[in-house]
Amino acid sequence: MLGAGREVGRSAVLLTWEDEESGILLDYGIAFDDQDRPVFPLHVAPSRLKVVLITHAHLDHIGATPFLYISARPLTIATRLTLVTGKLMIEDMIRLSGYYIPYEYPELVAMLDNSKAIDIGGIAEINGIQLEALNAGHIPGSSMYRIFVENKAILYTGDVNAIDTRLVKGVDLSGVGADILIMECTYGLFNHPPRIRVEEKFVETLKTVLEEGGNVLIPSFSLGRAQEILALLAEKMPYANVYYDGMARDILTIYLEHSEFINRIDLLKRAHTIFNAVKDSQTRKKICGEPGNIIVAPAGMLKGGPAAYYVKKLGFNSRNAIVLVSFQSPTTPGRNLLVNGTLTGGETTIKAKVFWFDFSSHAGADDLLNIVRSIKGLEKVVLIHGSEDSIYTLGYKVKEELGIEFYAPANGEKIRL
């Protein structure tokens, strides 16, 4: 394990054979420490890699990948949409955190120049390795990989979700066979509430705030979550004055250009047509100075971006609301606001109403167990990308209820499968 061993983030799994002279790298992402500095996975010699398989464009799965291109030119495989959105995400990280990153823009270019796109459902043979890309249900373009090596089928999920959303259909592995499953278990401890109920309460809350003469700020992840919220609003509140800002604009445009990856492209097209993209500071000031607006803006944890600006403009009016729709990591401004009602530092109390809704794009505990149950011929399960509590709670359920052995490797640990 190079990353995501008994932790969430910086996914990086290296598969090697008996001679350990070559290997397959499954994702190569980053995490962020308490000071918001990028933390990279353990090192791997790029010259050893037969192929790098990237599941999706969130930085905790792709963010370290250009580092491999300083000294070598391994082949990277991902869906076309993941490569396009991954470029945008990494460019943004270089712009914001370049001082702490051990690569520069030329390495990103080298990664893209040495990448090959694979379709969801596509089958390929790469450097003597057979693999298949399957829908992961996480965000548009996200894939899992089934890899055939030494008469074994290994299925690596990356991040996975089991429910249909407006952006992507949930994972369906019924009838899929594998000997070994490497699966994330971010939410191995608990289940998410029914999405339909979450959406109902979300819309009710927004309507109430608007009827009382307030504005609503919805801080959202720029990749996936913002567009999911815009599609929901286009369906349920098409009459509302909705604005979207920051990189959420660029991702929406990219999704419209890659409609084959979107479950309800009609709703995204409607959102693009009827809602308003914020492109300048004058518009930001205008919509903050008048009531009755909904603003969707990154960053989802309020660590920066336009959302941080809007909080300062809207957060001190009790008629307004800040509606969080993303996971809030410890030490982030969003978590501090949710728990303490203050901006980071604790010196300024927010008067706006604060809400949080569970729009997670990860499978909950029961869905993860059902994913394991649905795979034919499964012999072993490797659980990663979760806290120790999540991993072992889910792992013992897998062992006791399904009779399948599980492994929980730590970073730096090798296991023989």
C-alpha positions in Angstrom: 0.0 0.0 0.0 1.4 3.4 -1.0 -1.6 5.4 0.2 -5.2 5.1 1.5 -4.2 2.3 3.9 -6.4 2.7 6.9 -7.0 6.4 5.9 -9.2 8.4 3.6 -7.4 10.1 0.7 -4.2 9.8 -1.3 -5.2 6.5 -2.9 -2.3 4.6 -4.3 -2.1 0.8 -4.6 0.7 -1.0 -6.3 0.2 -4.5 -7.7 3.4 -6.5 -8.4 4.2 -10.1 -9.3 6.7 -12.6 -7.9 9.8 -10.9 -9.4 8.6 -7.5 -8.4 10.3 -6.0 -11.4 7.2 -4.5 -12.8 3.8 -3.5 -11.5 0.4 -1.8 -12.0 -0.3 1.4 -10.1 -4.0 1.9 -9.1 -4.5 5.7 -8.7 -1.9 8.1 -7.3 -3.6 10.8 -5.4 -2.9 13.3 -2.6 -4.3 14.3 0.8 -4.0 17.6 2.6 -2.7 18.2 6.1 -4.0 20.5 8.8 -2.3 23.4 7.1 -3.8 22.5 3.8 -0.5 21.4 2.4 -0.5 18.4 -0.1 0.6 15.1 1.3 1.9 12.6 -1.3 1.7 8.8 -1.3 4.8 6.6 -0.7 7.2 6.5 -3.5 7.2 4.1 -6.4 9.8 3.9 -9.2 8.0 5.1 -12.3 10.2 3.0 -14.6 8.8 -0.2 -13.0 5.2 0.6 -14.0 3.5 -1.2 -16.8 0.5 1.0 -16.5 -1.1 3.6 -14.2 -4.9 3.2 -13.9 -6.8 6.3 -12.7 -10.3 5.9 -11.5 -11.5 9.5 -11.5 -10.4 13.2 -11.3 -10.7 14.0 -7.6 -7.3 15.0 -6.4 -7.1 12.3 -3.8 -7.0 9.8 -6.7 -5.1 11.7 -9.5 -3.3 14.6 -7.8 0.1 13.0 -7.4 0.2 11.3 -10.9 2.3 14.0 -12.7 5.1 13.4 -10.2 5.7 10.0 -11.9 6.7 11.9 -15.1 9.7 13.7 -13.8 12.0 10.8 -14.6 9.9 8.4 -16.7 7.0 8.1 -19.1 4.6 5.4 -17.9 1.3 4.9 -19.6 -1.7 6.3 -17.8 -5.2 5.0 -18.5 -8.4 6.8 -17.6 -11.7 7.7 -19.2 -11.7 10.7 -21.6 -13.7 12.8 -19.1 -11.4 12.0 -16.2 -8.4 13.1 -18.3 -10.1 16.4 -19.2 -11.4 17.2 -15.7 -8.2 15.9 -14.1 -6.2 18.4 -16.1 -8.4 21.2 -14.8 -8.2 20.1 -11.2 -4.4 19.6 -11.2 -3.9 23.0 -12.9 -5.9 24.6 -10.1 -3.9 22.8 -7.5 -0.6 23.9 -9.1 -1.9 27.5 -9.1 -2.9 27.4 -5.4 -0.3 25.1 -3.8 2.6 25.0 -6.3 5.1 25.9 -3.7 4.5 22.6 -1.9 4.2 20.4 -5.0 7.3 18.5 -6.3 6.3 18.8 -9.9 5.3 21.6 -12.3 3.1 22.1 -15.3 5.5 20.3 -17.8 5.0 17.1 -15.8 1.2 17.5 -16.1 1.6 17.9 -19.9 3.9 14.8 -20.0 1.2 12.8 -18.1 -1.5 13.8 -20.6 0.8 13.2 -23.6 1.4 9.6 -22.3 -2.3 8.9 -21.4 -4.8 6.8 -23.3 -8.5 7.0 -22.9 -10.7 4.0 -22.2 -14.5 3.9 -22.4 -16.8 2.8 -19.6 -17.4 -0.9 -20.5 -14.3 -0.9 -22.6 -11.8 -3.8 -22.7 -8.2 -3.3 -23.5 -4.8 -5.1 -23.5 -2.0 -2.8 -22.3 1.6 -4.0 -22.2 0.4 -7.6 -21.9 -2.2 -6.8 -19.2 -5.9 -7.3 -19.9 -8.3 -4.9 -18.2 -11.9 -3.8 -18.3 -13.3 -0.4 -17.2 -16.7 -0.5 -15.4 -18.9 2.3 -14.2 -18.1 3.2 -10.5 -21.2 5.5 -10.0 -19.2 8.1 -8.1 -18.9 11.1 -10.4 -19.2 11.4 -14.2 -16.3 9.6 -15.9 -15.5 7.6 -12.8 -14.5 4.0 -13.4 -13.5 0.8 -11.6 -11.0 -1.6 -13.2 -11.1 -5.4 -13.5 -7.6 -6.6 -14.2 -6.7 -10.1 -15.4 -3.3 -11.3 -14.3 -1.9 -14.7 -13.7 -5.2 -16.4 -14.0 -6.8 -14.1 -11.5 -9.3 -11.3 -11.9 -8.7 -8.4 -9.6 -11.5 -5.7 -9.3 -10.4 -2.3 -8.0 -13.3 0.0 -7.2 -11.8 3.4 -6.6 -14.6 5.5 -5.1 -18.0 3.9 -5.6 -21.6 4.7 -5.2 -24.7 2.5 -5.5 -27.5 4.9 -6.1 -28.6 6.6 -9.3 -28.1 10.4 -9.3 -28.9 13.0 -11.9 -25.2 12.9 -12.9 -24.4 9.2 -13.0 -26.1 5.8 -12.6 -25.1 3.8 -9.6 -22.8 0.8 -9.8 -24.2 -2.5 -10.8 -21.9 -5.5 -10.4 -24.5 -8.3 -10.6 -23.0 -11.0 -12.7 -19.5 -9.6 -12.6 -16.9 -12.1 -11.4 -13.6 -11.5 -9.6 -11.2 -13.4 -7.4 -10.0 -10.4 -5.5 -11.8 -7.2 -4.6 -9.9 -4.0 -3.6 -12.7 -1.7 -2.3 -13.0 1.7 -0.7 -15.0 1.9 2.5 -15.1 5.6 3.4 -18.6 5.0 4.9 -18.1 1.5 6.2 -19.6 2.5 9.6 -23.0 3.9 8.6 -25.6 4.3 6.0 -26.7 7.5 4.2 -30.3 8.6 4.6 -32.6 8.0 1.6 -31.6 10.4 -1.1 -35.2 11.3 -2.0 -35.8 12.4 1.6 -32.6 14.5 1.7 -33.7 16.2 -1.5 -37.1 17.0 -0.1 -35.8 18.6 3.0 -33.1 20.4 1.0 -35.7 22.0 -1.3 -38.1 22.8 1.6 -35.2 24.6 3.4 -34.3 26.7 0.4 -37.9 27.7 -0.2 -38.4 28.8 3.4 -35.3 30.9 3.4 -36.3 32.6 0.1 -39.8 33.2 1.3 -38.5 34.9 4.4 -36.4 37.3 2.2 -33.0 35.8 2.5 -30.3 34.5 0.2 -28.9 31.0 0.2 -25.2 30.1 -0.2 -24.5 26.5 -1.2 -20.8 25.8 -0.9 -20.1 22.8 -3.2 -17.2 20.8 -4.5 -16.5 22.2 -8.0 -16.2 18.7 -9.6 -19.5 16.8 -9.4 -21.3 18.1 -6.4 -22.0 21.6 -7.7 -23.4 20.2 -11.0 -25.5 17.7 -9.1 -27.0 20.5 -7.1 -27.6 22.6 -10.2 -29.4 19.7 -11.9 -31.6 19.2 -8.8 -32.5 22.9 -8.7 -33.3 22.8 -12.4 -35.7 20.0 -11.8 -37.3 21.1 -8.5 -36.9 24.9 -8.5 -36.5 26.1 -12.1 -38.2 29.4 -11.2 -35.6 30.4 -8.7 -32.8 33.0 -9.2 -29.8 30.6 -9.2 -26.2 31.7 -9.7 -23.1 29.5 -10.0 -19.5 30.6 -9.7 -15.9 29.6 -9.8 -14.7 26.4 -11.3 -18.2 25.0 -11.1 -18.8 27.0 -14.3 -15.9 25.3 -16.2 -16.9 21.8 -15.0 -20.5 22.3 -16.1 -19.3 23.3 -19.6 -17.1 20.2 -19.8 -19.9 18.0 -18.7 -22.2 19.4 -21.4 -19.4 18.6 -23.9 -19.2 15.0 -22.7 -22.9 14.3 -22.5 -22.5 10.5 -22.9 -21.2 10.4 -19.3 -24.2 12.2 -17.8 -27.3 10.4 -16.6 -29.7 13.3 -16.9 -28.0 15.6 -19.4 -31.4 17.2 -20.0 -31.3 18.7 -16.5 -27.8 20.0 -16.9 -28.7 21.6 -20.2 -31.7 23.2 -18.5 -29.5 24.5 -15.6 -27.1 26.0 -18.1 -29.9 27.7 -19.9 -32.0 29.1 -17.1 -29.4 29.7 -14.4 -26.7 32.4 -14.3 -23.0 32.0 -14.4 -21.1 34.6 -12.3 -18.2 35.9 -14.3 -17.1 39.1 -12.5 -16.9 40.9 -9.2 -19.7 43.3 -10.0 -22.2 40.4 -10.4 -21.0 39.0 -7.1 -21.6 42.3 -5.3 -25.0 42.7 -7.0 -26.4 39.3 -6.0 -25.2 39.7 -2.4 -27.0 43.0 -2.2 -30.4 41.8 -3.1 -32.7 39.2 -1.5 -34.0 36.0 -3.0 -30.9 34.4 -4.6 -29.4 31.0 -4.5 -25.6 30.8 -5.1 -23.8 27.6 -5.8 -20.0 28.1 -5.4 -16.8 26.2 -4.5 -15.1 25.5 -2.3 -17.3 22.9 -0.6 -15.5 23.1 2.7 -15.1 26.9 2.6 -11.3 26.6 2.3 -11.2 29.2 -0.4 -12.8 30.1 -3.7 -15.8 32.3 -4.3 -17.7 30.6 -1.4 -15.3 32.2 1.1 -16.2 35.6 -0.4 -19.9 35.0 -0.2 -19.8 33.8 3.4 -18.2 37.1 4.4 -20.9 39.0 2.5 -23.9 36.9 3.5 -23.0 35.3 6.8 -23.9 38.2 9.1 -27.6 38.5 8.1 -29.9 36.1 10.1 -32.3 35.9 7.1 -29.7 34.3 5.0 -28.6 30.6 5.0 -25.4 28.7 4.4 -26.4 25.2 3.2 -23.5 22.7 3.2 -23.9 19.8 0.9 -20.4 18.2 1.1 -18.4 16.3 3.7 -16.6 18.7 6.1 -13.2 17.5 7.1 -11.9 18.2 10.6 -9.9 21.5 10.8 -11.7 23.0 7.7 -13.6 26.3 7.9 -16.8 24.4 6.9 -16.5 22.0 9.9 -15.8 24.9 12.2 -18.8 26.7 11.0 -21.0 23.6 11.3 -19.8 22.8 14.8 -19.1 26.2 16.4 -21.1 28.6 14.2 -18.0 30.7 13.6 -15.4 31.3 10.9 -12.0 29.7 11.4 -10.3 31.3 14.4 -13.5 31.6 16.3 -13.5 35.4 16.5 -16.4 36.1 14.2 -19.8 34.5 14.8 -22.0 33.8 11.8 -25.6 34.9 12.1 -26.9 33.2 9.0 -28.7 29.9 9.5 -26.4 26.9 8.8 -27.6 23.6 7.5 -25.9 20.4 6.3 -27.4 17.8 3.9 -25.9 14.4 3.1 -25.4 14.4 -0.7 -22.5 11.9 -0.5 -21.3 10.2 -3.7 -19.9 7.3 -1.7 -21.8 4.1 -1.0 -22.9 3.6 2.6 -22.2 0.5 4.7 -25.1 -1.7 3.6 -24.4 -0.9 -0.1 -20.8 -1.7 0.3 -21.7 -5.1 1.8 -24.1 -5.7 -1.1 -21.4 -4.9 -3.6 -19.2 -7.6 -2.1 -22.2 -9.9 -2.0 -23.0 -9.3 -5.7 -19.6 -10.4 -7.1 -19.3 -13.9 -8.4 -16.5 -16.2 -7.2 -15.0 -13.7 -4.8 -12.3 -15.2 -2.6 -10.6 -12.2 -0.9 -11.4 -8.6 -0.1 -8.9 -5.8 0.5 -10.5 -2.8 2.3 -8.9 0.6 1.8 -9.7 4.4 1.8 -11.4 4.4 5.2 -10.7 4.9 8.8 -9.6 1.9 10.9 -13.1 1.8 12.5 -14.8 1.8 9.0 -12.5 -0.8 7.6 -12.6 -3.3 10.5 -16.4 -2.9 11.1 -17.1 -3.6 7.5 -14.4 -6.2 7.2 -15.8 -8.3 10.1 -19.3 -8.1 8.5 -17.8 -9.4 5.2 -16.1 -12.3 7.1 -19.0 -13.2 9.3 -21.9 -12.7 7.0 -20.4 -13.7 3.7 -17.5 -16.0 4.8 -14.9 -14.1 2.8 -11.5 -13.3 4.2 -10.6 -9.6 4.4 -7.4 -7.7 4.5 -6.7 -4.2 5.9 -3.2 -3.2 4.9 -1.5 -0.1 6.3 0.5 2.3 4.2 3.9 0.7 3.5 2.6 -2.8 4.1 2.8 -5.6 1.5 0.3 -8.4 1.4 0.4 -11.6 -0.7 -2.9 -12.5 -2.4 
